[in-house]
Structures are given as structure tokens and as C-alpha cells.
């Protein structure tokens, strides 16, 4: 009986607190929203729409870079000079060029040379894939070559060919060493998505910059500090856990 009474009292207490929060907090929240500062809407827009563009751009870029980079990095370990030379040229070109130059080549120069015009989002994604795949290819080469030669010989003794040896023996082991650089690459790609603002993609930074310009003309106060602080917070909240995860995986897996 006492336990049931205590439970009822606790339940009534929480119900009373909840009713008070709803009765007091909700009206104040509604009042604040109705009289909100001009910079609130741009920040909310950053969180709702522009962040979606940034994450989609990063997801497509990382997946494409991983697929292309792992394939090229694995082929780079083959001792066949023409293949190695072509892949090495690919890596050095896209690693050596600034990402913005790569994106400009795809978005502006490619239509002039071939007549093929891509959307800004597609051009930005391809540019990030080219840069990212070069990073992944070099990391994959190092990871594959770090696997002891005895593992290759043991797989060959079991009857595996080159493809089977790498697919079932070498790459699963190399992937453990490749995972931390891949997580770091994801953080770098998310940060580098800001570059595609130069060709008009409405990602987080571009949206924040447009909001500042609009407020400058409509209210004479750009609220740049509040809006760009929101931009900074978005990238920090995404990037910081990824960099910590990469460091953790490097300690545990490498």
C-alpha cells in the first residue's frame, strides 16, 4: 500500500511538473517564436535545408571516392608498369590540384570542350570524388602493402587467384587499417563541401552567406555573427565526433 501510494505521489508530481512546463513554457516559446530575431529563420534554414544538401554531397562523394580509390589503390600494387604509371598519374594530378581548380574544370571548362554541361551539384560531387579517390587510392596502396607477404603466399597455396586472394584474404585485413583514414576523409569532405559554394550549390556556407546579404539589404543589420556562428556550430558538431572516432579507430585497429 505504501509503495503504491509513493508511486502515485511520484506520478502526480511528474504530471504536475509536466503540466506546469506546458502551461508556462509553451506560451513563452510561442511568444518568442512570434517575436524572434531576424537571424533565427536563416539559422533554422541552415539546419533544415542547407545541411541536407551538404550531407548528400558528402555522402555521394565519400561513397564514390571509396569505390574508385580502393579499386585503384589495389591495382596500384600490381607490378605492371603501364597500369601503375597511369594510376600514379591519376593520383598525382588530382592530389596536386586544388579542389576548387578541379571543380572549375568540370563545371566551366568541360562544357566548353565537350558540350556536356553538368549541374552545379553534380560537378561539385565529381570534383570531390576525384580528389577523395586519389587520397583513398594512396591509403589503400599502403594498407595492402602492409599485409605480410606470407598472407599472400598462404592464400595462393589454398588455390586463390589474384582476385580471390585480395577479395577474401588481403583486403579484409587491409580494411582495418584503412578505416581510420576513411573516417578522416569523411570529415575532410564535409568541410570541403564549402568550396562548391563558388559554383552556386546551396550548401551550409553558401546559404549562410546569402542570408547575410539578404538581411543587409532588408534590415541594414546583416547579423553576420549570429549566422556564421550557426554555420560554425553545424560543421563543428559534425566534424568533431568524426575526428575523435578516427583517432579512436587508429588506436584500436592500426
N, C-alpha and C positions, 0 to 999 in steps of 0.2 A: 504493500500500500504506500509506504513512504517512497519507495523507488518510483512508483507510478506518479505520485504527487510531485516528486522532484522533476521527473521528466516533463510533466505537464507545465510546471513553473518555467522550466528552461525553454520549452516550446513557446509558451506565451510571451516570454521575454524576447525571444528572437522575432516573433511575429510583430511585437510592439516596435522593436527597433527597425524592422523592415518597413512597417507602416509609416514610421516617423521619417525614415530616409526617403521613401516615396513621396510623402506629403510635403517634405521640406526641400529635398534635393531636386526632384523633377521640375517643380515650378522655377526654381533658380536656374536650372540648366536650360530650360526653355527660354527664360528671360535673357540669359547670357547669349544663347544662340540667335535670338531675335535682334540683339544689340551688339553682335560680335564685331570685332575689329575687321577692317578691310583685308588684312593679310590672312585671316583664318581660312577663307574659301580657297585661295591659291594653295595653301599648305594641304588642305583636305584633298584638293585635286591632285596634288603630288602623290599622296598616299593611295588614292583610288585608281587613277588612270595612268599617270606617267610611270608609276612604279610597275604597273603591269607591262608596259612597253619595255622598260629596262630589263625586267626578269625574262620576258620572252626572248628578247635579243640575246641575253646572256645564255639562256638555255640552248637555243639553236646553235649559238657559236661554240659553246663548250662541247656539245654532242658532235658537231661536225669536226671540230678540231681533234677530239679524241679518236674518232674513227679514222680520219686521214692520217693523223700523227702516229698512231700506233702501227698502222699498216706500213707507213714509210720508214718508221724507226726500226721495225723488224726487218724489212727488206734491206735496210742500210747495213745490216750485219752480214749480208751475203758477200762473199769475196768475188764479186763480178764487177770489174772496173766501170763499164758503161753505166750500169744501174746505180752504183754508188756515186758516180760523178753527177748524174742527173739529180739524184735525191739531195746530194750535198749542195748542188747549185740552188735547188728549190729552198732548202733550209737557209742558206746564207742570204739569198735575196730577200725573203720575207722576214727574216730576223733582222737584217741590216737596215731595211727601210722603216722610217717612222710610220706608225699605223695610219696617221692622217694622210700621208702620201699614197699609201695603198688604197685607202678608201676613195680618195680623189681620182686615182687612176681608174678605178672600177666605175665610179659614178659619172665622172665627166669625160675621161679620155676614151673609155670603152665605147660609148655611143658614137663618138666621132670616128673611131677606127673601124667599127664593125656594124654600126647601125642598131646595135642591141642596147636598148635603154631599160635599166632596172629601176625599181622603186628605191627610195632612199633607205627604207628598212632592209631590203634585200641586199643592196650594195654594202651597207654597214655590216650586215651579218657575214657576207662573204669576206670582207676585209678582215674582220676579227677571226674568222676561221683560218684564213691564210696565215695570219700572224700566230694564232694559237697552235695550229698544226705544226708549224716549224718548231715551236717550243716543245711540244709533246713528242715530236719525232726524235729530237736530240735526247730528251729524257728517256724515251723508250730504248734508244740505242744503248745508252749507258746501263739501263736496268737489265736488258737482255744480255749484254756482255759481262755483267757482274755475276751471272749464274755460272757456277763452276763447270768446267769442261766435262767433268765426269758425268754430270746430269745429261748432257747431250749424248755422250757415248753410251750411257745406260739405256737411254730411250732408243738409240739406234740398235742396240743389242736385242731389244724387245721387239724389233721389227717395225718401228715407226719410221716413216719417211720424214722429209723436211717439214712438211705442213703439219703432220700429226705430232712430230716432236715438239714443235713450237706451240701448237694449239693445246696440247694436253699436258705437257711437262714444263716447258720453259716459260711461256707467257703467264700461266697461273702463279708461278713463283716470282716472276718479274713484276707482276701487277702489284704485289705487296709493297715493293719498293717504289712503284710508280704512283701509288695512291696519294701520298703527301704532295708531290708536285702537281697532281691533278686538282686537288683541293685549292692549292695556292693559285693555280691557273684560273679557277672559277672566280676567286676573289679579284684577281687582276682583270679578268674580262669584264666583271661587273663595274669595276672602276673605269675601265677604258671605254665603256659604252658612252661615257660623256663626250667622246670625240665625235660620235655620229651626229651630235647636235649641229656640227658645222655644215652638214648637208640637209638639215631640217627635220631630222627624226625627233618626234616629241617625247624624248625620254625625260628623266627627272630634272637634269640640269637645264635643258632647253625649256622645259615647261616653267621652271622657276624663273629663268631669265625673262621669258615672255610676260610672266605675271608682274615682275618688277617694272618692265617697260609700260605695261598697261596701267598700272597704278600711278606711275609717274605722270601720265597724261590725264588720268581721270581724277586723281585726288591730290596731285602735286607732292605726295609723300610716297616714295616707292616701297617703303617698308622692306628694304633690301636685307637688313639684318635679320628680321624675323623669317623671311622666306628662305634665304640662303642658309640660315641656321637649320631650318627644316630639311633642306637638301643635305646638309652635312650629317644630320641625325639619321636620315634614311640610309646613306652609304655606310655610316659607322655601325648601325645596328645590323646591317647585312654582312659587312666585311670583317668586323672584329671576331665574331664567332667562327668564321671560316679560317682566319689566320690562326686562331687558337687551336682549332681542330687539326689543321695541317701540322702544327708543332707537336700536338699530342700524337698524331699518327706517325710522325717521323721518329719520335722516341720509342713507340711501341712496335713499329713494323720494320724499320730500317736497321 
